[in-house]
Amino acid sequence: MTAFAAAAGVLAADPNLGTPAVYTPAIGAAVPCRVILSRREPDAFSAGGASRRTTGWEAMAPTTAFGAFRPARGETLTIGDIDYQIEGAEMDPISATYTLTLTLSGPDARGA
């Protein structure tokens, strides 16, 4: 484990930043983990005023948070009683963290 991966784990474990979550892969048992949830906003600095980035949710998680699994589109991340569908999962260049792009799923999506 690199120092950056260890630092990502410390940040996610911090109760002021991280929150408990449950990752549910397409195949296999659910995995309890900790993530840092943030709200995505449109890119205010895009050329011509048209943003390529949409409003939604992102979660940062250490790569170690999911055990042997690699998060993928269509899987679920549950935080509290809210289910989010994973729309994308990107690992950083040094393999320390995943950034998960999320949308509300199920009944929660109607109120969004």
CYANA upper distance limits for C-alpha pairs under 8 A (distance plus 0.5 A):
  1 MET  CA      5 ALA  CA      6.57
  1 MET  CA      6 ALA  CA      7.19
  2 THR  CA      6 ALA  CA      6.80
  2 THR  CA     96 ALA  CA      8.02
  3 ALA  CA      7 ALA  CA      6.60
  4 PHE  CA      8 ALA  CA      6.68
  4 PHE  CA     96 ALA  CA      6.50
  5 ALA  CA      9 GLY  CA      6.86
  5 ALA  CA     62 PRO  CA      6.95
  5 ALA  CA     63 THR  CA      8.00
  5 ALA  CA     95 SER  CA      7.99
  5 ALA  CA     96 ALA  CA      4.72
  5 ALA  CA     97 THR  CA      7.39
  6 ALA  CA     10 VAL  CA      6.85
  6 ALA  CA     96 ALA  CA      8.47
  7 ALA  CA     11 LEU  CA      6.72
  8 ALA  CA     12 ALA  CA      6.73
  8 ALA  CA     61 ALA  CA      7.78
  8 ALA  CA     62 PRO  CA      5.90
  8 ALA  CA     96 ALA  CA      7.33
  8 ALA  CA     97 THR  CA      7.28
  9 GLY  CA     13 ALA  CA      6.59
  9 GLY  CA     61 ALA  CA      8.25
  9 GLY  CA     62 PRO  CA      6.07
  9 GLY  CA     64 THR  CA      8.39
  9 GLY  CA     65 ALA  CA      8.50
 10 VAL  CA     14 ASP  CA      6.76
 11 LEU  CA     17 LEU  CA      7.15
 11 LEU  CA     18 GLY  CA      7.25
 12 ALA  CA     17 LEU  CA      6.89
 12 ALA  CA     18 GLY  CA      4.84
 12 ALA  CA     19 THR  CA      7.76
 12 ALA  CA     34 ARG  CA      6.19
 12 ALA  CA     35 VAL  CA      5.97
 12 ALA  CA     36 ILE  CA      6.41
 12 ALA  CA     61 ALA  CA      7.22
 12 ALA  CA     62 PRO  CA      7.86
 13 ALA  CA     17 LEU  CA      8.16
 13 ALA  CA     18 GLY  CA      6.16
 13 ALA  CA     19 THR  CA      8.27
 13 ALA  CA     34 ARG  CA      7.04
 14 ASP  CA     18 GLY  CA      6.02
 15 PRO  CA     19 THR  CA      7.20
 17 LEU  CA     36 ILE  CA      6.45
 18 GLY  CA     34 ARG  CA      6.45
 18 GLY  CA     35 VAL  CA      5.73
 18 GLY  CA     36 ILE  CA      5.06
 18 GLY  CA     37 LEU  CA      7.84
 19 THR  CA     34 ARG  CA      5.89
 19 THR  CA     35 VAL  CA      6.06
 19 THR  CA     36 ILE  CA      6.73
 19 THR  CA     37 LEU  CA      7.98
 19 THR  CA     79 ILE  CA      8.04
 20 PRO  CA     32 PRO  CA      7.83
 20 PRO  CA     33 CYS  CA      6.47
 20 PRO  CA     34 ARG  CA      5.03
 20 PRO  CA     35 VAL  CA      7.10
 20 PRO  CA     79 ILE  CA      7.05
 20 PRO  CA     80 GLY  CA      8.09
 21 ALA  CA     32 PRO  CA      6.42
 21 ALA  CA     33 CYS  CA      5.77
 21 ALA  CA     34 ARG  CA      5.97
 21 ALA  CA     35 VAL  CA      7.14
 21 ALA  CA     77 LEU  CA      7.16
 21 ALA  CA     78 THR  CA      5.97
 21 ALA  CA     79 ILE  CA      5.08
 21 ALA  CA     80 GLY  CA      7.45
 22 VAL  CA     30 ALA  CA      6.91
 22 VAL  CA     31 VAL  CA      6.02
 22 VAL  CA     32 PRO  CA      4.91
 22 VAL  CA     33 CYS  CA      6.30
 22 VAL  CA     34 ARG  CA      8.49
 22 VAL  CA     77 LEU  CA      6.15
 22 VAL  CA     78 THR  CA      5.56
 22 VAL  CA     79 ILE  CA      7.13
 23 TYR  CA     30 ALA  CA      6.15
 23 TYR  CA     31 VAL  CA      5.57
 23 TYR  CA     32 PRO  CA      6.79
 23 TYR  CA     33 CYS  CA      7.45
 23 TYR  CA     66 PHE  CA      7.75
 23 TYR  CA     75 GLU  CA      8.32
 23 TYR  CA     76 THR  CA      6.42
 23 TYR  CA     77 LEU  CA      5.05
 23 TYR  CA     78 THR  CA      6.96
 24 THR  CA     28 GLY  CA      8.23
 24 THR  CA     29 ALA  CA      7.31
 24 THR  CA     30 ALA  CA      4.91
 24 THR  CA     31 VAL  CA      6.83
 24 THR  CA     75 GLU  CA      6.69
 24 THR  CA     76 THR  CA      5.62
 24 THR  CA     77 LEU  CA      6.73
 24 THR  CA     78 THR  CA      8.45
 25 PRO  CA     29 ALA  CA      7.63
 25 PRO  CA     30 ALA  CA      7.08
 25 PRO  CA     69 PHE  CA      8.01
 25 PRO  CA     71 PRO  CA      7.50
 25 PRO  CA     72 ALA  CA      8.36
 25 PRO  CA     75 GLU  CA      5.89
 25 PRO  CA     76 THR  CA      7.26
 26 ALA  CA     74 GLY  CA      8.23
 26 ALA  CA     75 GLU  CA      6.24
 31 VAL  CA     66 PHE  CA      6.90
 31 VAL  CA     67 GLY  CA      8.28
 32 PRO  CA     66 PHE  CA      8.43
 33 CYS  CA     65 ALA  CA      5.87
 33 CYS  CA     66 PHE  CA      7.26
 34 ARG  CA     61 ALA  CA      7.29
 34 ARG  CA     65 ALA  CA      7.31
 35 VAL  CA     59 ALA  CA      6.43
 35 VAL  CA     60 MET  CA      6.09
 35 VAL  CA     61 ALA  CA      5.26
 35 VAL  CA     62 PRO  CA      8.26
 36 ILE  CA     59 ALA  CA      5.84
 36 ILE  CA     60 MET  CA      5.60
 36 ILE  CA     61 ALA  CA      7.01
 37 LEU  CA     57 TRP  CA      7.67
 37 LEU  CA     58 GLU  CA      6.36
 37 LEU  CA     59 ALA  CA      4.88
 37 LEU  CA     60 MET  CA      7.09
 38 SER  CA     57 TRP  CA      6.35
 38 SER  CA     58 GLU  CA      5.79
 38 SER  CA     59 ALA  CA      6.62
 39 ARG  CA     55 THR  CA      7.92
 39 ARG  CA     56 GLY  CA      6.46
 39 ARG  CA     57 TRP  CA      5.08
 39 ARG  CA     58 GLU  CA      6.69
 40 ARG  CA     54 THR  CA      7.62
 40 ARG  CA     55 THR  CA      5.57
 40 ARG  CA     56 GLY  CA      5.41
 40 ARG  CA     57 TRP  CA      5.67
 40 ARG  CA     58 GLU  CA      6.86
 41 GLU  CA     53 ARG  CA      7.72
 41 GLU  CA     54 THR  CA      6.85
 41 GLU  CA     55 THR  CA      5.09
 41 GLU  CA     56 GLY  CA      7.36
 42 PRO  CA     51 SER  CA      6.37
 42 PRO  CA     52 ARG  CA      7.88
 42 PRO  CA     53 ARG  CA      5.47
 42 PRO  CA     54 THR  CA      5.53
 42 PRO  CA     55 THR  CA      6.09
 43 ASP  CA     51 SER  CA      5.85
 43 ASP  CA     52 ARG  CA      7.45
 43 ASP  CA     53 ARG  CA      6.21
 43 ASP  CA     54 THR  CA      8.33
 44 ALA  CA     49 GLY  CA      7.96
 44 ALA  CA     51 SER  CA      7.58
 45 PHE  CA     49 GLY  CA      7.91
 45 PHE  CA     51 SER  CA      8.45
 46 SER  CA     50 ALA  CA      6.71
 46 SER  CA     51 SER  CA      6.01
 46 SER  CA     52 ARG  CA      7.96
 47 ALA  CA     51 SER  CA      8.31
 56 GLY  CA    101 THR  CA      8.27
 56 GLY  CA    102 LEU  CA      7.19
 56 GLY  CA    103 THR  CA      6.73
 57 TRP  CA    101 THR  CA      6.69
 57 TRP  CA    102 LEU  CA      5.57
 57 TRP  CA    103 THR  CA      6.83
 58 GLU  CA     99 THR  CA      7.14
 58 GLU  CA    100 LEU  CA      5.91
 58 GLU  CA    101 THR  CA      5.21
 58 GLU  CA    102 LEU  CA      6.07
 59 ALA  CA     99 THR  CA      6.25
 59 ALA  CA    100 LEU  CA      5.57
 59 ALA  CA    101 THR  CA      7.28
 59 ALA  CA    102 LEU  CA      7.90
 60 MET  CA     97 THR  CA      7.13
 60 MET  CA     98 TYR  CA      6.23
 60 MET  CA     99 THR  CA      5.17
 60 MET  CA    100 LEU  CA      6.85
 61 ALA  CA     65 ALA  CA      6.88
 61 ALA  CA     97 THR  CA      5.96
 61 ALA  CA     98 TYR  CA      5.86
 61 ALA  CA     99 THR  CA      7.17
 61 ALA  CA    100 LEU  CA      8.47
 62 PRO  CA     96 ALA  CA      6.35
 62 PRO  CA     97 THR  CA      4.73
 62 PRO  CA     98 TYR  CA      6.71
 63 THR  CA     67 GLY  CA      8.41
 63 THR  CA     91 MET  CA      8.19
 63 THR  CA     95 SER  CA      7.24
 63 THR  CA     96 ALA  CA      6.15
 63 THR  CA     97 THR  CA      5.30
 63 THR  CA     98 TYR  CA      6.36
 66 PHE  CA     70 ARG  CA      7.41
 66 PHE  CA     71 PRO  CA      8.14
 71 PRO  CA     75 GLU  CA      7.59
 71 PRO  CA     86 ILE  CA      8.29
 71 PRO  CA     89 ALA  CA      6.54
 72 ALA  CA     86 ILE  CA      7.16
 72 ALA  CA     87 GLU  CA      8.09
 72 ALA  CA     88 GLY  CA      6.89
 72 ALA  CA     89 ALA  CA      6.40
 73 ARG  CA     85 GLN  CA      8.08
 73 ARG  CA     86 ILE  CA      5.53
 73 ARG  CA     87 GLU  CA      5.21
 73 ARG  CA     88 GLY  CA      5.69
 73 ARG  CA     89 ALA  CA      7.50
 74 GLY  CA     85 GLN  CA      6.35
 74 GLY  CA     86 ILE  CA      5.91
 74 GLY  CA     87 GLU  CA      6.76
 75 GLU  CA     85 GLN  CA      6.38
 75 GLU  CA     86 ILE  CA      5.93
 76 THR  CA     83 ASP  CA      7.11
 76 THR  CA     84 TYR  CA      6.20
 76 THR  CA     85 GLN  CA      5.25
 76 THR  CA     86 ILE  CA      6.30
 77 LEU  CA     83 ASP  CA      6.50
 77 LEU  CA     84 TYR  CA      5.70
 77 LEU  CA     85 GLN  CA      6.89
 77 LEU  CA     86 ILE  CA      7.37
 78 THR  CA     82 ILE  CA      6.11
 78 THR  CA     83 ASP  CA      4.92
 78 THR  CA     84 TYR  CA      6.46
 79 ILE  CA     83 ASP  CA      7.06
 79 ILE  CA     84 TYR  CA      8.32
 82 ILE  CA    104 LEU  CA      8.11
 82 ILE  CA    108 ASP  CA      7.14
 83 ASP  CA    104 LEU  CA      6.74
 83 ASP  CA    105 SER  CA      6.21
 83 ASP  CA    106 GLY  CA      7.58
 83 ASP  CA    108 ASP  CA      7.76
 84 TYR  CA    102 LEU  CA      6.25
 84 TYR  CA    103 THR  CA      5.85
 84 TYR  CA    104 LEU  CA      5.00
 84 TYR  CA    105 SER  CA      5.78
 85 GLN  CA    102 LEU  CA      6.03
 85 GLN  CA    103 THR  CA      5.81
 85 GLN  CA    104 LEU  CA      6.61
 85 GLN  CA    105 SER  CA      6.14
 86 ILE  CA    100 LEU  CA      6.91
 86 ILE  CA    101 THR  CA      6.41
 86 ILE  CA    102 LEU  CA      5.27
 86 ILE  CA    103 THR  CA      7.23
 87 GLU  CA    100 LEU  CA      7.87
 87 GLU  CA    101 THR  CA      5.83
 87 GLU  CA    102 LEU  CA      5.99
 87 GLU  CA    103 THR  CA      7.36
 88 GLY  CA    100 LEU  CA      6.17
 88 GLY  CA    101 THR  CA      5.48
 88 GLY  CA    102 LEU  CA      7.78
 89 ALA  CA     98 TYR  CA      6.79
 89 ALA  CA     99 THR  CA      6.23
 89 ALA  CA    100 LEU  CA      5.02
 89 ALA  CA    101 THR  CA      6.87
 90 GLU  CA     98 TYR  CA      5.87
 90 GLU  CA     99 THR  CA      5.74
 90 GLU  CA    100 LEU  CA      7.01
 91 MET  CA     95 SER  CA      6.36
 91 MET  CA     96 ALA  CA      7.95
 91 MET  CA     97 THR  CA      6.29
 91 MET  CA     98 TYR  CA      4.89
 91 MET  CA     99 THR  CA      6.95
 92 ASP  CA     96 ALA  CA      6.91
 92 ASP  CA     97 THR  CA      6.29
 92 ASP  CA     98 TYR  CA      6.82
 92 ASP  CA     99 THR  CA      8.20
103 THR  CA    109 ALA  CA      8.30
104 LEU  CA    108 ASP  CA      6.43
104 LEU  CA    109 ALA  CA      5.29
104 LEU  CA    112 ALA  CA      7.99
105 SER  CA    109 ALA  CA      5.63
106 GLY  CA    110 ARG  CA      8.29
107 PRO  CA    111 GLY  CA      8.19
108 ASP  CA    112 ALA  CA      7.46
